[in-house]
Amino acid sequence: MTEATVEKLPYLVVGQGIAGTMLCWFLKKSNQPFIVIDNEHKSAASMIAAGIINPITGRRFVKSWMIEEFLPFAKETYQEMERTFGIDVWTDRKIIRFFANNAEGNNWLAKTTWDGYGAYLDTTKNADYLTPFIFDKAGQGTVNGAQVDLGTVISTVQKQLQQEGLLINQQFDYQQLVLKENRVVYQNIIARKVIFCEGYAACRNPYFAHLPYESAKGEALILRIPNLVTDDIIKKHFFLVPLEKDLFWFGANYEWDDLSEVPTQTGKEYLIEQLKGILKLDYEIVHHVAAVRPVLKDRRPALGLHPTYPQIALLNGMGTKGTSIAPYWAKQLVDFLVNRQPLSSEVAVSRFPIPSMV
């Protein structure tokens, strides 16, 4: 098969969580044909995530990695999707950070004077209105953040793919993947490359089993809190995030040993215990959800071509920052595949060499 013929073949995208969804979006914008295989992303972490974009993280209040590039690109992408599909998914939100102690408060005040932090720290907002509802012993600060309705983003693209006949609803079977010299064959599909966007499921992918995953399970509660009225995201060790009406998302914990995708009684009890030190109001647990975050050892995503099989590509490892970083890296991968633009060595899958056989 000639190179010209191969270039007319579609890409085969495996997985349609937030990474796969964004990859489809940018392949479409680049006029590249593609087909998606997905098992309705039943266990995708994207589907239960609160969609928080938080530019200031950790107890030391540091800027998130590359946030200056990620945040404006994410906002532009999600808002373009809003206009294209007639949906409403992006919301600018304040994140009210409740300090654990006075030292944190002092650290916060210091950061407000640092160069490059002014766009993300709001020193004008007064969040004292929350003190009747939230335990506050050391004050609070405000971050300029955002929230994305990831469920609507993913389901909207899914519906579009179904209408165009581009979505195959099934579990991908690695044993049926046949590698040819310059293409792949899967069942009756001939594609120029297969691109895996499987989230945590990639740890079971035989082509990328060498990647150093340190994935963590997260559990969250959907709460009904009738007497809490706020448009702000509350952060006090955990996040309390407004959804709709009197519904809130609360979580998430980290569990490294149990990587099942099933909510546990232990996880539920732990979250309830944490709520006792945060929320002064009565609440009702509406739902309890769990998923496994796809996290690599160095906390960076992995994208690019397999080091041995150039017919295979990867877009994975978005971790806890998938909402903000998936648009940027999906676009980078498309530019790499279509326009041969180089990938950053910081995220290239080639940074993890395949161990030599002994």
FENZI-V569435 format. One record per pair of residues at least 24 apart in sequence whose C-alpha atoms are under 10 Angstrom apart, sorted by the first residue. I is the first residue (numbers start at 0). GAP is how many residues later the second one is. Records with the same first field share a line. If there is no record, write none. Layout:
# FENZI-V569435
I=GAP ; GAP
This chain:
# FENZI-V569435
0=179 ; 180 ; 181 ; 182
1=180
2=179 ; 180 ; 189
4=187
5=176 ; 177 ; 184 ; 185 ; 186 ; 187
6=25 ; 26 ; 175 ; 176 ; 184 ; 185 ; 186 ; 331
7=24 ; 25 ; 183 ; 184
8=24 ; 25 ; 174 ; 175 ; 180 ; 181 ; 182 ; 183 ; 184
9=24 ; 25 ; 26 ; 173 ; 179 ; 180 ; 181 ; 182 ; 183 ; 184
10=24 ; 25 ; 172 ; 173 ; 178 ; 179 ; 180 ; 181 ; 182 ; 183 ; 184 ; 300
11=24 ; 25 ; 154 ; 172 ; 173 ; 174 ; 177 ; 178 ; 179 ; 180 ; 181 ; 182 ; 183 ; 184 ; 300 ; 301
12=24 ; 25 ; 154 ; 178 ; 180 ; 181 ; 182 ; 183 ; 184 ; 185 ; 300 ; 301 ; 302
13=24 ; 25 ; 154 ; 157 ; 158 ; 180 ; 181 ; 182 ; 183 ; 184 ; 300 ; 301
14=24 ; 25 ; 26 ; 29 ; 156 ; 157 ; 180 ; 181 ; 182 ; 183 ; 184 ; 186 ; 187 ; 300
15=24 ; 25 ; 28 ; 30 ; 138 ; 139 ; 141 ; 142 ; 151 ; 180 ; 181 ; 182 ; 183
16=24 ; 25 ; 26 ; 27 ; 28 ; 29 ; 30 ; 133 ; 134 ; 136 ; 137 ; 138 ; 141 ; 180 ; 181 ; 182 ; 305
17=26 ; 27 ; 28 ; 29 ; 132 ; 133 ; 135 ; 136 ; 179 ; 180 ; 181 ; 298 ; 300 ; 304 ; 305 ; 307 ; 308 ; 309 ; 312
18=27 ; 135 ; 177 ; 178 ; 179 ; 180 ; 296 ; 297 ; 298 ; 299 ; 303 ; 304 ; 306 ; 307 ; 308 ; 309 ; 310 ; 311
19=134 ; 175 ; 176 ; 177 ; 178 ; 179 ; 295 ; 296 ; 306 ; 307 ; 310
20=132 ; 133 ; 134 ; 135 ; 136 ; 137 ; 176 ; 305 ; 306 ; 309
21=55 ; 56 ; 131 ; 132 ; 135 ; 304 ; 305 ; 306 ; 307 ; 308 ; 309
22=172 ; 174 ; 292 ; 303 ; 304 ; 305 ; 306 ; 307 ; 308 ; 309 ; 310 ; 311
23=133 ; 134 ; 137 ; 306 ; 307 ; 310
24=52 ; 56 ; 132 ; 302 ; 305 ; 306 ; 309
25=51 ; 301 ; 302 ; 304 ; 305 ; 306 ; 307 ; 308 ; 309
26=303 ; 304 ; 306 ; 307 ; 308 ; 310 ; 311
28=302 ; 305
29=301 ; 304 ; 305 ; 308 ; 309
30=307
31=302 ; 306
32=133 ; 158 ; 159
33=132 ; 133 ; 157 ; 158 ; 159 ; 160
34=126 ; 129 ; 130 ; 131 ; 132 ; 133 ; 154 ; 156 ; 159
35=122 ; 125 ; 126 ; 129 ; 130 ; 131 ; 132 ; 133 ; 134 ; 158 ; 159
36=129 ; 130 ; 131 ; 132 ; 133 ; 134 ; 135 ; 159
37=120 ; 129 ; 130 ; 131 ; 132 ; 133 ; 134 ; 159 ; 160
38=128 ; 129 ; 130 ; 131 ; 132 ; 133
39=115 ; 118 ; 127 ; 128 ; 129 ; 130 ; 131
40=113 ; 128 ; 129 ; 130 ; 157 ; 158
41=219 ; 249
42=156 ; 157 ; 158 ; 217 ; 218 ; 219 ; 247 ; 248 ; 249
43=154 ; 155 ; 156 ; 157 ; 217 ; 246 ; 247 ; 248 ; 249 ; 250
44=154 ; 155 ; 172 ; 173 ; 216 ; 244 ; 245 ; 246 ; 247 ; 248 ; 249 ; 274 ; 275 ; 277
45=103 ; 104 ; 105 ; 108 ; 153 ; 245 ; 246 ; 247 ; 272 ; 273 ; 274 ; 276 ; 277
46=102 ; 103 ; 104 ; 105 ; 106 ; 107 ; 108 ; 242 ; 243 ; 244
47=102 ; 103 ; 170 ; 171 ; 172 ; 173 ; 174 ; 201 ; 240 ; 241 ; 242 ; 243
48=99 ; 100 ; 101 ; 102 ; 169 ; 170 ; 171 ; 200 ; 202 ; 203 ; 240 ; 241 ; 242 ; 244 ; 271 ; 273 ; 274
49=97 ; 98 ; 99 ; 100 ; 101 ; 170 ; 189 ; 190 ; 191 ; 192 ; 193 ; 198 ; 199 ; 200 ; 201 ; 202 ; 273
50=38 ; 39 ; 95 ; 96 ; 97 ; 98 ; 99 ; 100 ; 190 ; 269 ; 270 ; 271 ; 272 ; 273
51=39 ; 41 ; 43 ; 93 ; 94 ; 95 ; 96 ; 97 ; 98 ; 181 ; 187 ; 189 ; 268 ; 269 ; 270 ; 271 ; 272
52=38 ; 39 ; 40 ; 42 ; 91 ; 92 ; 93 ; 94 ; 95 ; 267 ; 268 ; 269 ; 270 ; 271 ; 272
53=39 ; 40 ; 41 ; 66 ; 89 ; 90 ; 91 ; 92 ; 93 ; 179 ; 267 ; 269 ; 270
54=40 ; 62 ; 64 ; 65 ; 66 ; 88 ; 89 ; 90 ; 91 ; 266 ; 269
55=39 ; 41 ; 61 ; 64 ; 65 ; 86 ; 87 ; 88 ; 89
56=40 ; 86
57=179
58=40 ; 41 ; 45 ; 48 ; 49 ; 178
59=44 ; 47 ; 48 ; 51
60=36 ; 43 ; 46 ; 47 ; 49 ; 50 ; 51 ; 56 ; 60 ; 82
61=46 ; 49 ; 55
62=53 ; 54 ; 57
63=257
64=235 ; 256 ; 260
65=259
66=53 ; 257 ; 258
67=48 ; 51
68=255 ; 256 ; 259
69=253 ; 254 ; 255 ; 256 ; 257 ; 258 ; 259
70=74 ; 75 ; 252 ; 253 ; 254 ; 256 ; 257
71=252 ; 256
72=251 ; 252 ; 254 ; 255 ; 258
73=74 ; 249 ; 250 ; 251 ; 252 ; 253 ; 254
74=71 ; 73 ; 249 ; 252
75=251
76=250 ; 251
77=70 ; 71 ; 72 ; 75 ; 245 ; 246 ; 249
80=72 ; 75 ; 76
81=71
84=68 ; 71 ; 72 ; 75
85=70
86=62 ; 65 ; 66 ; 69
87=60 ; 61 ; 64 ; 65
88=58 ; 59 ; 60 ; 61 ; 62 ; 63 ; 64
89=56 ; 57 ; 58 ; 59 ; 60 ; 63
90=54 ; 55 ; 56 ; 57 ; 58 ; 140
91=52 ; 53 ; 54 ; 55 ; 56 ; 139 ; 140
92=50 ; 51 ; 52 ; 53 ; 54 ; 55 ; 138 ; 139 ; 140 ; 148 ; 149
93=26 ; 27 ; 28 ; 31 ; 33 ; 47 ; 48 ; 49 ; 50 ; 51 ; 52 ; 53 ; 137 ; 138 ; 139 ; 140
94=26 ; 27 ; 45 ; 46 ; 47 ; 48 ; 49 ; 50 ; 51 ; 52 ; 136 ; 137 ; 138 ; 139 ; 140 ; 144 ; 145 ; 146
95=26 ; 29 ; 30 ; 31 ; 34 ; 43 ; 44 ; 45 ; 46 ; 47 ; 48 ; 49 ; 136 ; 137 ; 138 ; 139 ; 140 ; 143 ; 144
96=30 ; 42 ; 43 ; 44 ; 45 ; 46 ; 136 ; 137 ; 138 ; 139 ; 140 ; 141 ; 142
97=29 ; 36 ; 37 ; 38 ; 39 ; 40 ; 41 ; 42 ; 43 ; 44 ; 136 ; 137 ; 138 ; 139 ; 180
98=37 ; 38 ; 39 ; 40 ; 41 ; 42 ; 136 ; 137 ; 138
99=36 ; 37 ; 38 ; 39 ; 40 ; 136 ; 137
100=35 ; 36 ; 37 ; 38 ; 39
101=35 ; 36 ; 37
102=35
103=34 ; 35 ; 36
104=33 ; 34 ; 35 ; 36
107=32 ; 33 ; 34
108=32
111=29
116=26
117=25 ; 26
118=24 ; 25
119=24 ; 25
120=24
126=105
128=101
129=98 ; 99 ; 100 ; 102 ; 104
130=148 ; 149
131=96 ; 147 ; 148 ; 149
132=94 ; 95 ; 96 ; 145 ; 146 ; 147 ; 148 ; 149
133=94 ; 100 ; 102 ; 141 ; 142 ; 143 ; 144 ; 145 ; 146 ; 147
134=101 ; 141 ; 142 ; 143 ; 144 ; 145
135=100 ; 141 ; 142 ; 143
139=95 ; 96
140=94
141=90 ; 91 ; 92 ; 93
142=90
144=87 ; 88
145=86 ; 87 ; 177 ; 178
146=86 ; 94 ; 95 ; 96 ; 176 ; 177
147=175 ; 176
148=94 ; 174
149=172 ; 173
171=26
172=32
173=30 ; 31 ; 32 ; 33
174=31
178=130 ; 131 ; 132 ; 133
179=129 ; 131
180=128 ; 129 ; 130
181=127 ; 128 ; 129
182=127 ; 128 ; 129
183=127 ; 128
190=120
191=119 ; 120
192=112 ; 116 ; 117 ; 118 ; 119 ; 120 ; 144
193=111 ; 116 ; 117 ; 118 ; 119 ; 120
194=108 ; 109 ; 110 ; 111 ; 116 ; 117 ; 118 ; 119 ; 120 ; 121
195=107 ; 116 ; 117 ; 118 ; 119 ; 120
196=106 ; 116 ; 117 ; 118 ; 119 ; 120
197=96 ; 116 ; 117 ; 118 ; 119
198=93 ; 94 ; 95 ; 96 ; 116 ; 117 ; 118 ; 119 ; 120
199=59 ; 91 ; 92 ; 93 ; 94 ; 95 ; 96 ; 116 ; 117 ; 118 ; 119
200=91 ; 92 ; 93 ; 115
201=92 ; 112 ; 113 ; 114 ; 115
202=91
206=99 ; 100 ; 101 ; 102 ; 105 ; 106 ; 107 ; 147
207=98 ; 99 ; 104 ; 105 ; 106 ; 141 ; 144 ; 146
208=145
209=142 ; 143 ; 144 ; 145
210=85 ; 86 ; 91 ; 106 ; 138 ; 139 ; 140 ; 141 ; 142 ; 143
211=83 ; 84 ; 85 ; 86 ; 140
212=81 ; 82 ; 83 ; 84 ; 85 ; 86 ; 104
213=42 ; 79 ; 80 ; 81 ; 82 ; 83 ; 84 ; 85 ; 103 ; 105
214=39 ; 40 ; 41 ; 42 ; 44 ; 77 ; 78 ; 79 ; 80 ; 81 ; 82 ; 84 ; 102 ; 104
215=37 ; 38 ; 39 ; 40 ; 41 ; 42 ; 43 ; 44 ; 75 ; 76 ; 77 ; 78 ; 79 ; 80 ; 103 ; 104
216=35 ; 36 ; 37 ; 38 ; 39 ; 40 ; 41 ; 42 ; 43 ; 44 ; 45 ; 46 ; 50 ; 73 ; 74 ; 75 ; 76 ; 77
217=33 ; 34 ; 35 ; 36 ; 37 ; 38 ; 40 ; 41 ; 43 ; 44 ; 45 ; 49 ; 71 ; 72 ; 73 ; 74 ; 75 ; 102
218=31 ; 32 ; 33 ; 34 ; 35 ; 36 ; 42 ; 43 ; 44 ; 45 ; 48 ; 49 ; 51 ; 52 ; 69 ; 70 ; 71 ; 72 ; 73
219=29 ; 30 ; 31 ; 32 ; 33 ; 43 ; 47 ; 48 ; 51 ; 67 ; 68 ; 69 ; 70 ; 71
220=27 ; 28 ; 29 ; 30 ; 31 ; 42 ; 46 ; 47 ; 50 ; 51 ; 63 ; 64 ; 65 ; 66 ; 67 ; 68 ; 69
221=25 ; 26 ; 27 ; 28 ; 29 ; 62 ; 63 ; 64 ; 65 ; 66 ; 67
222=24 ; 25 ; 26 ; 27 ; 59 ; 60 ; 61 ; 62 ; 63 ; 64 ; 65
223=24 ; 25 ; 58 ; 59 ; 60 ; 61 ; 62 ; 63
224=54 ; 56 ; 57 ; 58 ; 59 ; 60
225=55 ; 56 ; 57 ; 58
226=54 ; 55 ; 56
227=51 ; 52 ; 53 ; 54 ; 55
233=44
234=43
235=38 ; 39 ; 41 ; 42 ; 43
236=37 ; 41
237=33 ; 36 ; 37 ; 40
239=35 ; 38 ; 39
245=37
246=36 ; 37 ; 38 ; 39
247=35 ; 37 ; 38
248=37 ; 38 ; 39
249=24 ; 25 ; 38
250=24 ; 38
251=37 ; 38
252=37
253=38 ; 39
254=37
255=36
257=34
258=31 ; 32 ; 33 ; 34
259=30 ; 31 ; 32
260=28 ; 29 ; 30 ; 31
261=26 ; 27 ; 28 ; 29 ; 30
262=25 ; 26 ; 27 ; 28
263=24 ; 25 ; 26
291=27
292=24 ; 25 ; 26 ; 27 ; 28 ; 29
293=24 ; 25 ; 26 ; 28
294=24 ; 25 ; 26
297=48 ; 49
298=48
299=46 ; 47 ; 48
300=24 ; 25 ; 28 ; 45 ; 46 ; 47 ; 48
301=27 ; 43 ; 44 ; 45 ; 46 ; 47 ; 48 ; 49 ; 50
302=26 ; 27 ; 29 ; 30 ; 33 ; 40 ; 41 ; 42 ; 43 ; 44 ; 45 ; 46 ; 47 ; 48
303=28 ; 29 ; 30 ; 32 ; 33 ; 38 ; 39 ; 40 ; 43 ; 44 ; 45 ; 46
304=28 ; 31 ; 32 ; 43 ; 44 ; 45
305=42 ; 43 ; 44 ; 47 ; 48
306=42 ; 43 ; 44 ; 45 ; 46 ; 47
307=42 ; 46
312=24 ; 36
313=34 ; 35
314=32 ; 33 ; 34
315=31 ; 33
316=30
